[in-house]
Amino acid sequence: MNNMFADCSSLTTLDLSNFDTSNVLYMGNPYNYSYGGMFRNCSSLTNLNISSFNTSKVKLMSNMFHGCSSLVTLDLSNFDTSNVTAMASMFEKCTSLKNLNLSSFNTSKVIYMDFMFSNCNSIENLNLSSFNTSKVTNMVNMFTNCYLLKKLDLSSFDTSNVTNMAGMFRDCSKLQYLNINSFDTSNVTGMNNMFRGCNNLTTLDLSNFNTSKVVTMSLMFDGCTNLENLNLSSFNTSNVTTMYSMFSELSISKLDLSNFDTSNVTDMSSMFYECKNLIQLDLSNFDTSKVTKTGSPYGMFSGCKNLKTIYISDLWNMSNVTNSVNMFHNCSSLTGAVPFDSTKTDVSMANYTTGYLTYKKNTN
């Protein structure tokens, strides 16, 4: 039944009460997320009664309700999902859904959950308490743009097999409570955009995170403008290559990066862009020998107007940087060997002898 009603965008009502789905295997397509899905893009459907569906043999549900943008409610309490392996984009762009109770879902065989609730921007309540995610490998953009979601308890999630969490909570702009204390991130390689735009989160404790395999952390906390506490004490960044805009636009006043290993990082552009409340930044443990980019379009420290001191050690090496445009743009309070000069904002001032930085011996 994959594609059965796909792109029936003018369909307003649908009576499926006589459907026998007891032998159906496919109601979605996991292989190419650009097409497939039983009700995909039925954008005019306001009500869908599928309470009679027998889904006990169904294996694929990815894209099943993708783009059902007029659905306000969806009752799936009768669904047997015990054999389903793919739920990617299952509810993506269900922009009118306000509540979704999936407490009856058996997800023990599901491998793909990427984009599952992406762009459900009206949803206010999401019950995932029964989710067994022990086999899931992909959670990319799982909750992206769930604008109205205020609380999300994922304490029951087993993420031990997940390899990618990029954009997982991106632009969940009303989110105030997020429980991910049980997350096992030991196999995750991608965390870029993970919390980007979560501008109502005030505290984020990631002390349980194992980031030893993570390669990209670009834009990870970008735009978390109300974040006051951020615990990254367990972060192992030895394999990270890009930290582009990682902390840009944070309102945080203190940032402890003393455990960071930056020996493989090549891109630090916009890393602390517009961190206006930072007064002091200790980067004495930063090995920047592989960094090639600290600027353009926004510089590494650009807009840190209250930042007075940046500590570095002999590990700091900017000899390979080829792009440093606006590295210190508008860092008007910064003073190191020399006071700030608005006409000199590139990498030439990124030193402690003739530039804006201050020496501190590395103790790690």
C-alpha positions as CSV (number, residue, x, y, z in Angstrom):
1,M,0.0,0.0,0.0
2,N,3.0,2.3,-0.2
3,N,2.1,5.3,-2.4
4,M,-1.5,4.3,-2.5
5,F,-2.9,7.8,-1.7
6,A,0.3,9.7,-2.1
7,D,0.0,13.3,-3.4
8,C,-3.8,13.2,-3.4
9,S,-3.6,16.8,-2.2
10,S,-7.2,17.6,-2.8
11,L,-8.7,14.7,-0.9
12,T,-10.7,15.9,2.1
13,T,-12.3,12.7,3.3
14,L,-11.4,9.0,3.1
15,D,-13.4,6.1,4.3
16,L,-11.2,3.0,4.8
17,S,-13.4,1.2,7.3
18,N,-13.7,-1.8,5.0
19,F,-10.0,-2.2,4.3
20,D,-8.4,-5.5,5.2
21,T,-4.7,-4.8,5.8
22,S,-3.9,-8.0,7.7
23,N,-1.4,-9.1,5.0
24,V,0.1,-5.7,4.1
25,L,3.9,-5.4,4.5
26,Y,4.6,-1.9,3.2
27,M,2.9,1.4,4.1
28,G,6.1,3.4,3.6
29,N,9.5,3.3,1.9
30,P,12.8,3.5,3.8
31,Y,15.1,3.6,0.9
32,N,14.4,6.9,-0.6
33,Y,12.8,9.5,1.6
34,S,11.9,11.8,-1.3
35,Y,9.0,9.6,-2.3
36,G,6.7,6.9,-0.9
37,G,4.3,6.8,2.0
38,M,0.6,5.7,2.0
39,F,-0.9,9.1,2.8
40,R,2.1,11.3,1.8
41,N,1.1,14.8,1.0
42,C,-2.7,14.3,1.5
43,S,-2.5,17.9,2.6
44,S,-6.3,18.5,2.6
45,L,-7.3,15.6,4.8
46,T,-8.6,16.9,8.1
47,N,-9.7,13.6,9.5
48,L,-8.4,10.1,9.0
49,N,-10.0,7.1,10.7
50,I,-7.7,4.1,10.4
51,S,-8.8,2.5,13.7
52,S,-9.7,-0.7,11.8
53,F,-6.2,-1.2,10.3
54,N,-4.4,-4.4,11.1
55,T,-0.7,-3.5,10.9
56,S,0.7,-6.6,12.6
57,K,2.7,-7.6,9.4
58,V,3.7,-4.1,8.3
59,K,7.5,-3.6,8.1
60,L,7.8,-0.1,6.6
61,M,6.0,3.1,7.8
62,S,8.4,5.8,6.7
63,N,6.7,8.8,5.2
64,M,3.3,7.3,6.0
65,F,1.7,10.6,7.0
66,H,4.3,12.9,5.6
67,G,2.8,16.2,4.6
68,C,-0.7,15.6,6.0
69,S,-0.7,19.2,7.0
70,S,-4.4,19.6,7.7
71,L,-4.7,16.7,10.2
72,V,-5.4,18.0,13.7
73,T,-5.7,14.7,15.4
74,L,-4.5,11.2,14.7
75,D,-5.4,8.2,16.7
76,L,-3.0,5.3,16.3
77,S,-3.7,3.5,19.5
78,N,-4.7,0.4,17.6
79,F,-1.5,0.2,15.6
80,D,0.6,-2.9,16.0
81,T,4.1,-1.8,15.1
82,S,6.0,-4.8,16.4
83,N,7.5,-5.7,13.0
84,V,8.1,-2.2,11.7
85,T,11.8,-1.4,10.9
86,A,11.5,2.1,9.4
87,M,9.6,5.2,10.7
88,A,11.7,7.9,9.1
89,S,9.7,11.0,8.2
90,M,6.5,9.2,9.4
91,F,4.9,12.4,10.7
92,E,7.1,15.0,9.0
93,K,5.2,18.2,8.1
94,C,2.1,17.2,9.9
95,T,1.9,20.9,10.7
96,S,-1.5,21.0,12.3
97,L,-1.1,18.1,14.7
98,K,-1.2,19.3,18.3
99,N,-1.2,16.1,20.3
100,L,0.2,12.7,19.4
101,N,0.0,9.8,21.7
102,L,2.3,6.9,20.6
103,S,2.4,5.2,24.0
104,S,1.1,2.0,22.5
105,F,3.8,1.8,19.8
106,N,6.2,-1.1,19.8
107,T,9.4,0.2,18.3
108,S,11.7,-2.7,19.2
109,K,12.6,-3.4,15.6
110,V,12.8,0.1,14.3
111,I,16.2,1.2,12.8
112,Y,15.3,4.5,11.2
113,M,13.7,7.4,13.1
114,D,15.3,10.3,11.2
115,F,12.9,13.2,10.5
116,M,10.2,11.3,12.3
117,F,8.5,14.4,13.8
118,S,10.3,17.0,11.8
119,N,8.3,20.2,11.1
120,C,5.4,19.1,13.4
121,N,5.4,22.8,14.3
122,S,2.0,22.8,16.1
123,I,2.6,19.8,18.3
124,E,2.4,20.6,22.0
125,N,2.4,17.1,23.5
126,L,4.3,14.0,22.5
127,N,4.2,10.8,24.5
128,L,7.1,8.5,23.6
129,S,7.3,6.8,27.0
130,S,7.0,3.3,25.5
131,F,9.6,3.8,22.8
132,N,12.2,1.1,22.6
133,T,15.0,2.6,20.5
134,S,17.6,0.0,21.1
135,K,18.1,-0.8,17.4
136,V,17.7,2.7,16.1
137,T,20.8,4.0,14.2
138,N,19.6,7.3,12.8
139,M,17.9,10.1,14.7
140,V,18.9,13.0,12.4
141,N,16.4,15.9,12.6
142,M,14.0,13.7,14.6
143,F,12.3,16.7,16.3
144,T,13.5,19.6,14.1
145,N,11.1,22.6,14.1
146,C,8.8,21.2,16.8
147,Y,8.3,24.9,17.6
148,L,5.6,24.6,20.3
149,L,6.9,21.6,22.2
150,K,7.8,22.7,25.7
151,K,8.6,19.4,27.4
152,L,10.3,16.3,26.1
153,D,11.2,13.4,28.3
154,L,13.4,10.9,26.5
155,S,14.8,9.2,29.6
156,S,13.6,5.9,28.3
157,F,15.5,6.1,25.1
158,D,18.3,3.6,24.4
159,T,20.6,5.4,22.0
160,S,23.5,2.9,22.2
161,N,23.3,2.1,18.4
162,V,22.6,5.6,17.1
163,T,25.4,7.0,14.9
164,N,23.9,10.4,13.9
165,M,22.0,12.9,16.0
166,A,22.6,15.9,13.7
167,G,19.8,18.5,14.1
168,M,17.9,16.3,16.5
169,F,16.3,19.1,18.5
170,R,17.0,21.9,16.1
171,D,14.7,24.9,16.4
172,C,12.6,23.5,19.2
173,S,12.3,27.1,20.2
174,K,9.8,26.7,23.0
175,L,11.5,23.7,24.6
176,Q,12.1,24.4,28.3
177,Y,12.6,20.9,29.7
178,L,14.6,18.2,28.0
179,N,15.5,14.9,29.7
180,I,18.3,13.1,27.8
181,N,20.2,11.9,30.9
182,S,20.1,8.3,29.7
183,F,21.6,9.0,26.3
184,D,24.4,6.7,25.3
185,T,26.2,8.6,22.6
186,S,29.3,6.3,22.3
187,N,28.6,5.5,18.6
188,V,27.5,9.0,17.5
189,T,29.6,10.7,14.8
190,G,27.4,13.7,14.0
191,M,26.1,16.2,16.5
192,N,26.0,19.3,14.2
193,N,23.0,21.5,14.7
194,M,21.8,19.2,17.5
195,F,20.5,21.9,19.9
196,R,20.6,24.8,17.4
197,G,17.8,27.3,18.0
198,C,16.7,25.9,21.4
199,N,16.4,29.4,22.6
200,N,14.2,28.6,25.7
201,L,16.5,26.1,27.3
202,T,18.3,27.5,30.3
203,T,20.2,24.5,31.5
204,L,21.7,21.6,29.5
205,D,23.7,18.9,31.4
206,L,25.6,16.8,28.9
207,S,28.0,15.4,31.5
208,N,26.9,11.9,30.5
209,F,27.7,12.3,26.8
210,N,30.4,10.2,25.3
211,T,31.6,12.1,22.2
212,S,34.7,10.1,21.5
213,K,33.6,9.3,17.9
214,V,32.0,12.6,17.0
215,V,33.5,14.3,14.0
216,T,31.3,17.3,13.5
217,M,30.0,19.7,16.2
218,S,29.3,22.7,14.0
219,L,26.4,24.9,15.1
220,M,25.7,22.4,17.9
221,F,24.5,25.1,20.4
222,D,24.0,28.0,17.9
223,G,21.2,30.3,18.9
224,C,20.6,28.9,22.4
225,T,20.2,32.5,23.5
226,N,18.8,31.8,27.0
227,L,21.2,29.0,28.0
228,E,22.7,29.9,31.4
229,N,24.4,26.6,32.3
230,L,26.1,24.2,30.0
231,N,28.0,21.2,31.3
232,L,30.4,19.7,28.8
233,S,32.8,18.2,31.3
234,S,32.7,14.7,29.7
235,F,33.3,15.9,26.2
236,N,36.0,14.0,24.3
237,T,36.6,16.1,21.1
238,S,39.7,14.3,19.9
239,N,38.1,13.3,16.6
240,V,36.2,16.5,15.9
241,T,37.2,18.3,12.8
242,T,34.8,21.2,12.6
243,M,33.5,23.5,15.4
244,Y,32.1,26.1,13.1
245,S,29.6,28.3,15.0
246,M,29.5,25.7,17.8
247,F,28.7,28.3,20.5
248,S,27.5,31.2,18.4
249,E,25.0,33.6,20.0
250,L,25.0,32.0,23.4
251,S,24.1,34.3,26.3
252,I,26.2,32.3,28.7
253,S,28.7,34.2,30.8
254,K,31.0,31.2,31.6
255,L,32.2,28.4,29.4
256,D,34.5,25.7,30.7
257,L,36.3,24.0,27.7
258,S,39.3,22.9,29.7
259,N,38.8,19.2,28.6
260,F,38.6,20.0,24.9
261,D,41.1,18.4,22.6
262,T,41.1,20.4,19.4
263,S,44.1,18.8,17.8
264,N,42.1,17.7,14.7
265,V,39.9,20.7,14.3
266,T,40.3,22.6,11.0
267,D,37.3,25.0,11.1
268,M,36.8,27.3,14.1
269,S,35.1,30.2,12.2
270,S,32.2,31.8,14.1
271,M,32.9,29.5,17.0
272,F,32.1,32.1,19.7
273,Y,30.3,34.6,17.4
274,E,28.1,37.1,19.3
275,C,28.8,35.5,22.8
276,K,28.1,39.0,24.2
277,N,28.2,38.0,27.9
278,L,31.5,36.2,27.9
279,I,34.1,38.2,29.8
280,Q,36.9,35.6,30.0
281,L,37.7,32.6,27.9
282,D,40.4,30.1,28.7
283,L,41.7,28.3,25.6
284,S,45.1,27.4,27.0
285,N,44.4,23.8,26.2
286,F,43.5,24.5,22.6
287,D,45.9,22.9,20.0
288,T,45.1,24.9,16.8
289,S,47.9,23.5,14.6
290,K,45.4,22.1,12.0
291,V,43.0,25.0,12.0
292,T,42.7,26.7,8.5
293,K,39.6,28.8,9.0
294,T,38.8,31.3,11.8
295,G,36.8,33.9,9.8
296,S,34.3,34.7,7.0
297,P,31.5,35.5,7.0
298,Y,31.8,35.9,10.7
299,G,35.0,35.6,12.7
300,M,35.8,33.2,15.6
301,F,35.3,35.8,18.3
302,S,33.3,38.4,16.3
303,G,30.8,40.3,18.3
304,C,32.1,39.3,21.7
305,K,32.0,42.9,22.8
306,N,32.4,42.3,26.5
307,L,35.2,39.7,26.2
308,K,38.3,41.1,28.0
309,T,40.7,38.2,28.1
310,I,41.4,35.2,26.0
311,Y,44.0,32.8,27.5
312,I,46.2,30.7,25.2
313,S,49.3,28.6,25.6
314,D,52.1,27.4,23.4
315,L,49.7,24.9,21.9
316,W,48.1,27.8,20.1
317,N,49.4,27.8,16.5
318,M,47.7,29.7,13.7
319,S,50.3,29.2,11.0
320,N,47.9,27.2,8.8
321,V,45.0,29.7,8.9
322,T,44.2,30.9,5.4
323,N,40.8,32.6,6.2
324,S,40.6,34.9,9.2
325,V,38.4,37.7,8.1
326,N,36.7,39.5,11.0
327,M,38.2,37.1,13.5
328,F,38.1,39.8,16.3
329,H,35.4,42.1,14.8
330,N,33.8,44.2,17.4
331,C,35.8,42.7,20.3
332,S,36.1,46.2,21.7
333,S,36.9,45.2,25.3
334,L,39.6,42.8,24.4
335,T,43.1,43.5,25.6
336,G,46.2,41.3,25.5
337,A,49.7,42.5,24.6
338,V,48.0,45.5,23.0
339,P,44.6,47.0,23.3
340,F,41.9,46.4,20.6
341,D,42.2,48.3,17.3
342,S,39.1,48.0,15.1
343,T,41.2,48.2,12.0
344,K,43.1,45.1,12.9
345,T,40.8,42.1,13.3
346,D,42.4,39.2,11.5
347,V,44.7,36.3,12.5
348,S,47.7,38.6,12.8
349,M,46.4,39.7,16.2
350,A,45.8,36.1,17.4
351,N,48.9,35.9,19.6
352,Y,50.1,37.0,23.0
353,T,53.2,38.9,22.1
354,T,51.9,41.5,19.7
355,G,48.2,40.7,19.6
356,Y,45.0,40.6,21.7
357,L,45.6,37.3,23.5
358,T,47.1,36.5,26.9
359,Y,49.5,33.7,27.8
360,K,48.7,31.0,30.2
361,K,50.6,27.8,30.7
362,N,48.7,24.7,29.7
363,T,48.3,22.4,32.7
364,N,46.6,19.4,31.0
